[in-house]
Each structure stands twice: as structure tokens, then as C-alpha cells.
Amino acid sequence: MVFLLISVIFSNVVAYIVPKHMTRIEVYSTALFSLSLGLTVDMVLDVYLNVYGYLEEGFQFTGLVTNVGLFPAMGILFLNFYPAQKGLFKKTFYFIMWTAFSLLYEWAALISGFFYHSGWNLWYSAFTYPLLLWLLLLHRCFIRKKPV
């Protein structure tokens, strides 16, 4: 639980203090979209299918803290620094680095004990994170009314 609380505090402080390349409405809508996406994915994979979860099976307050405290900040950070004006190589590299960071964080969460796998593994996450990041990017394109 200490790992989660440190993560939530750190990510929110960083998301708050970094120079923004997003408008207020983009930050606000990204936070809400990230929260909604996280809650939806967790409801299906954690509560309904029970392939992973927080601390123990079923709904956990820890999962809610993760969704509310971590996912919006990470969504904002991902989109804030996305290299939209750069070439395909840099965009792809950015996705790979965020996927690697997400996998490393998930692994650390597993080691700390606040997260568990039950039919899920890091390989599934390696394919899922790019999809979730792409959905965040589509959200930004929708808000900005611009192509990916």
C-alpha cells in the first residue's frame, strides 16, 4: 500500500508541476477519460473476469485509489509529452517507452503485493498497454479535432 500511495502522490505532483502542452479542457477531459477507461477495464478484467486485481479478489478500495489517483495523472503525462509534431519513429519509440515503463511499474506493483495476477501475465499487458495508450491518443485527437 505504501508503494501505491507514493506512486499516487509522486505522479500527481509531477503531472501538476510540469509545463503543460495541453489546454485546461484537454487536461480535464484527459483526466476524466483516463479515469473512465481505467474503471471500465478494471471492472471487466478485475471484478468480472478476475484475471488480476488489487490485494485480493473482488472490489477493493485500493483499486479505486489506483483508478482515481494514478490513471488520470499518467494519462495527462502521456499526452502532455506526446511528440505529435515528430516523425513516426519518435512516436513509435514514445509508445514503446511508455509501454516499457507501464510494464516495469506493473512488475513493481506485483512485487510490492498491492497488485496480483490470476490468469493474467505481463505478456498480456505488453499487448494491452499500447492499445490503451492509442485510445488516449484518439481521445486527444477527438478533443483537438486533428488526425493522429
C-alpha positions as CSV (number, residue, x, y, z in Angstrom):
1,M,0.0,0.0,0.0
2,V,3.0,2.3,0.7
3,F,4.1,1.8,-2.9
4,L,0.7,2.8,-4.2
5,L,0.5,5.9,-2.0
6,I,4.0,7.1,-3.0
7,S,3.1,6.4,-6.7
8,V,-0.1,8.4,-6.4
9,I,1.5,11.4,-4.7
10,F,4.5,11.5,-6.9
11,S,2.6,11.1,-10.2
12,N,0.1,13.8,-9.3
13,V,2.8,16.2,-8.2
14,V,4.7,15.7,-11.4
15,A,1.5,16.0,-13.5
16,Y,0.6,19.2,-11.7
17,I,4.0,21.0,-11.9
18,V,5.3,20.0,-15.4
19,P,4.9,22.7,-18.1
20,K,1.7,21.9,-19.9
21,H,1.4,21.5,-23.7
22,M,-2.3,21.0,-23.3
23,T,-5.2,23.4,-22.7
24,R,-7.2,23.2,-19.4
25,I,-10.1,21.5,-21.2
26,E,-7.6,18.9,-22.6
27,V,-6.2,18.2,-19.2
28,Y,-9.6,18.0,-17.6
29,S,-11.1,15.7,-20.3
30,T,-8.0,13.6,-20.4
31,A,-8.2,13.0,-16.6
32,L,-11.9,12.0,-16.9
33,F,-11.2,9.8,-20.0
34,S,-8.3,8.1,-18.2
35,L,-10.4,7.5,-15.1
36,S,-13.3,6.1,-17.2
37,L,-11.0,3.9,-19.2
38,G,-9.3,2.6,-16.1
39,L,-12.6,1.9,-14.3
40,T,-14.0,0.1,-17.4
41,V,-11.0,-2.1,-17.9
42,D,-10.8,-2.9,-14.2
43,M,-14.5,-3.7,-13.9
44,V,-14.2,-6.2,-16.7
45,L,-10.7,-7.7,-16.1
46,D,-10.6,-7.4,-12.3
47,V,-14.2,-7.7,-11.0
48,Y,-15.9,-9.7,-13.7
49,L,-13.2,-12.0,-15.1
50,N,-10.9,-11.9,-12.0
51,V,-7.7,-12.2,-14.1
52,Y,-5.9,-9.6,-12.0
53,G,-6.7,-7.4,-9.0
54,Y,-5.7,-5.3,-6.1
55,L,-4.8,-7.1,-2.8
56,E,-7.4,-9.8,-3.0
57,E,-10.3,-10.9,-5.2
58,G,-13.4,-8.6,-5.7
59,F,-13.8,-4.9,-5.4
60,Q,-11.0,-3.3,-3.4
61,F,-10.7,0.3,-2.2
62,T,-7.1,0.0,-3.4
63,G,-8.3,-0.4,-7.0
64,L,-10.4,2.7,-6.7
65,V,-7.4,4.7,-5.3
66,T,-5.4,3.4,-8.3
67,N,-8.0,4.5,-10.8
68,V,-8.7,7.9,-9.3
69,G,-5.2,8.7,-8.1
70,L,-2.9,7.2,-10.7
71,F,-4.6,6.8,-14.1
72,P,-5.6,10.4,-14.7
73,A,-2.1,11.7,-13.8
74,M,-0.5,9.1,-16.1
75,G,-2.9,9.9,-18.9
76,I,-2.1,13.6,-18.6
77,L,1.7,12.9,-18.6
78,F,1.5,10.6,-21.6
79,L,-0.4,13.1,-23.7
80,N,1.4,16.2,-22.5
81,F,4.7,14.9,-23.8
82,Y,3.5,13.0,-26.9
83,P,5.7,14.0,-29.8
84,A,2.8,14.9,-32.2
85,Q,5.0,17.1,-34.4
86,K,7.7,14.4,-34.8
87,G,8.1,11.6,-37.2
88,L,6.7,8.0,-37.0
89,F,10.0,6.7,-35.5
90,K,9.8,9.1,-32.5
91,K,6.1,8.4,-32.0
92,T,6.7,4.7,-32.0
93,F,9.7,5.0,-29.7
94,Y,7.5,7.1,-27.3
95,F,4.8,4.3,-27.3
96,I,7.5,1.7,-26.7
97,M,9.0,3.6,-23.8
98,W,5.6,4.2,-22.1
99,T,4.7,0.5,-22.6
100,A,8.1,-0.4,-21.0
101,F,7.5,2.0,-18.1
102,S,4.0,0.6,-17.6
103,L,5.3,-3.0,-17.6
104,L,8.0,-2.1,-15.1
105,Y,5.5,-0.3,-12.9
106,E,3.2,-3.3,-13.0
107,W,6.0,-5.7,-12.1
108,A,6.9,-3.4,-9.2
109,A,3.3,-3.4,-8.1
110,L,3.3,-7.2,-8.2
111,I,6.4,-7.4,-6.1
112,S,5.1,-4.9,-3.6
113,G,1.9,-7.1,-3.2
114,F,-0.7,-4.4,-3.9
115,F,-1.4,-6.0,-7.3
116,Y,-1.8,-9.7,-8.3
117,H,-2.3,-11.7,-11.4
118,S,-4.8,-14.6,-11.6
119,G,-4.8,-15.8,-15.2
120,W,-3.1,-12.6,-16.4
121,N,0.6,-12.0,-17.1
122,L,3.0,-9.3,-18.2
123,W,2.9,-10.6,-21.8
124,Y,-0.9,-9.8,-21.9
125,S,-0.1,-6.4,-20.5
126,A,2.6,-5.8,-23.1
127,F,0.0,-6.1,-25.8
128,T,-2.7,-4.2,-23.8
129,Y,-0.8,-1.1,-22.9
130,P,-0.2,0.1,-26.4
131,L,-3.9,-0.3,-27.2
132,L,-4.8,1.7,-24.1
133,L,-2.3,4.4,-25.0
134,W,-3.6,4.5,-28.5
135,L,-7.1,5.1,-27.1
136,L,-5.8,8.0,-25.1
137,L,-4.2,9.4,-28.2
138,L,-7.5,9.0,-30.1
139,H,-9.2,10.8,-27.3
140,R,-6.8,13.7,-27.7
141,C,-7.3,13.8,-31.5
142,F,-11.1,13.9,-30.9
143,I,-10.7,16.8,-28.5
144,R,-8.3,18.7,-30.8
145,K,-10.2,17.7,-33.9
146,K,-6.9,16.7,-35.5
147,P,-5.6,13.4,-37.0
148,V,-3.4,11.1,-35.1
